[in-house]
Amino acid sequence: MTIDKTLKIRRGAGQNRSVLTRVERLENLREADRWQEGDSPLGLPKVRVRKLQLKKKKKKKEEEEEGAAGAEASGDQ
């Protein structure tokens, strides 16, 4: 019997999660000095999850600049 495609683990499963575990929340709160050792782990304040976004490199402008620089260098000779 085959596994349904929705149940398979995908390669991209390591993406950003929108929910943190309690341990991760405690670490973030400790870093921000919002939670001290001995405080109750129940009823923790919300912790914002920041999503990382990689900026796309602009290839067109770089290629144009390299082409222009190469044309200037060959024109000088």
C-alpha positions, 0 to 999 in steps of 0.5 A, spaced: 500 500 500 502 506 498 502 513 502 498 518 500 502 524 498 499 529 503 502 525 508 509 524 506 515 528 509 517 534 504 524 536 503 521 543 505 519 541 512 524 545 515 521 552 513 519 557 519 514 555 524 509 560 526 508 557 533 514 556 538 515 550 543 514 552 550 522 551 551 523 556 545 518 561 548 522 561 555 529 562 551 526 568 547 523 571 554 529 570 558 533 574 552 528 579 553 528 579 560 521 578 561 521 571 564 526 570 570 527 563 573 522 561 578 516 564 574 510 560 572 511 557 565 504 557 565 500 563 562 506 566 558 506 572 554 506 572 547 512 572 543 513 574 536 515 570 531 520 573 526 520 570 519 526 571 515 526 573 508 532 573 504 533 579 499 533 577 492 539 579 488 539 583 482 542 580 477 540 585 471 543 591 474 550 587 476 550 584 469 549 591 466 555 594 470 560 589 469 558 589 461 559 597 462 565 596 466 568 591 461 566 596 455 570 602 458 576 598 459 577 595 452 575 602 449 581 605 453 586 600 450 
